[in-house]
Amino acid sequence: MSFALTILAADGAARTGVLTTPRGDIRTPAFMPVGTAATVKAMKPETVRESGADIILGNTYHLMLRPGAERIAKLGGLHKFMNWPRPILTDSGGFQVMSLAKLRTISEDGVAFQSHIDGSRHVLSPERSMEIQRLLGADIIMAFDECTPHPADYTTAQNSMALSMRWAKRSRQAFDALGGSLAGSALFGIVQGSVYDDLRRQSAAALLDIGFDGYAIGGLAVGEGQAEMFRVLEITAPVLPTDRPRYLMGVGKPEDIVGAVMRGVDMFDCVLPTRSGRNAQAFTRRGTVNLRNARHQDDPRPLDEDCRCSACRSYSRAYLAHLVRADEILGSMLMTEHNLTYYQDLMAGLRAAIAEGRLAAFAADFAAAQGAGDIPVL
């Protein structure tokens, strides 16, 4: 089988394993850096790989608008186009259509919208989303769904979830008609239902009836708060198959990831480490650090003395603070490299803790270190 999840160890609800794909193994739990427009911002692919990433994420909406899926296909596919030979997951585009597009109109067929770039008109349907993702050559393809607004009353959430399940069935049919599985790609369904327990269970049951290679949990980290997100995960994760990967979309902060792993999630993505890196914010073992703060301007110490990235091995806080204040491109590059390395080291730590049966202790140590605050001022 070209796509399969092997669970190597479990600790409570948490699992660690290997997701096998034709383009390489993905160690789980895994964090996927976001390469929305065929690039992880401020990073070369080689540096992304050096951080420890096994897989990255691209986006259907952005790539269909610019440079175009057909153009990328003619140039050899997304992997060749961006020089990333390892696995790529593509988001179906549904979230971006809802959040970025102008004058969008949702119908049973799909979503008609105007591009946020130039106002050109497009239609994105389950069938077109599958076609675009196959043209890109994605290894993991996401079913097309509606991003339920938050907050949503019960009826709105119910109708939105039901539409997403009808679209999920059409996505499955279109994926199969395009020969996705034969080409080595996998298709993930997306559980919706907002914060309503019965809707989440209904959504999961509908997706299981259709059958997918993996299952994503969507519609969280949209403002409901961490406690509510964890509660929904505790309802949703246990009803998903144990032999398929579970992907929590758009999450998140380090503490969110640790909590979600403890509740059985295998895969994550988020723009936070890259976006924060471009905005002078670093994630460290002692919490977040803002390099624009004056205290760092004369500090010769590294950002995080336990970090293996080049920003921490070769440069001082003072130099990094200078780069971000001077708005130098190198500042974004080094800060992003650091953040992605931190996230990948966190995932490696979680995998090791699960394998050794010490996840609770790992989580307690993580929380204590984060709560201790940054290193004292010199």
Secondary structure, 3 states (H helix, E strand, C coil): CCCEEEEEEEECCEEEEEEEECCEEEEECEEEEECCCCCCCCCCHHHHHHCCCCCEEEEHHHHHHCCCHHHHHHCCCHHHHHCCCCCEEEECCHHHHHHHCEEEEECCCCEEEECCCCCCEEEECHHHHHHHHHHHCCCEEECCCCCCCCCCCHHHHHHHHHHHHHHHHHHHHHHHHCCCCCCCCEEEEEECCCCCHHHHHHHHHHHHHHCCCEEEECCCCCCCCHHHHHHHHHHHHHHCCCCCCEEECCCCCHHHHHHHHCCCCCEEEECHHHHHHHCCEEEECCEEEECCCHHHCCCCCCCCCCCCCHHHHHCCHHHHHHHHHCCCHHHHHHHHHHHHHHHHHHHHHHHHHHHCCCHHHHHHHHHHHHHHCCCCCC
